[in-house]
Each structure stands twice: as structure tokens, then as C-alpha cells.
Amino acid sequence: MSLEERINDLESRLAFQDDTINTLNDVLVAQQVVVERLQLQMAALIRRQEEMVGQFESSEEEAPPPHY
């Protein structure tokens, strides 16, 4: 292999690697958006669950019905 062929081969590999890195970066950015959205949804679900637990706990503190 001549020096020029080797340089052309290296340049070609570099171009493919650059394209791969950019593609991976785009996928990573999209996944980060999804992760952030899921974190917000999870926090909202946790708040709702805590509110529901609070509602049930307050009703359990009431006196039992007369048939007990």
C-alpha cells in the first residue's frame, strides 16, 4: 500500500467515525429528553400516590362503624 492510499484509507475511516459519533450523539440527546420526561412523570406519580395514602390514612383514624 502506498502512502497516499494509506492516507486516503485513514481519511475515509475518520469520516465514518465522525458520522458515527454524530449519530450516537443525536441518539443520546433524544434519550436524555425521554429520561427527563419520565423523571417528571415519575415525580408526579409519587406525589399522587403520597396524596392518596394521606387520604386513606386520615379516613382510617376515624372511629370504626357501629357494627364492629
Secondary structure, 3 states (H helix, E strand, C coil): CCHHHHHHHHHHHHHHHHHHHHHHHHHHHHHHHHHHHHHHHHHHHHHHHHHHHHHHHHHHCCCCCCCC
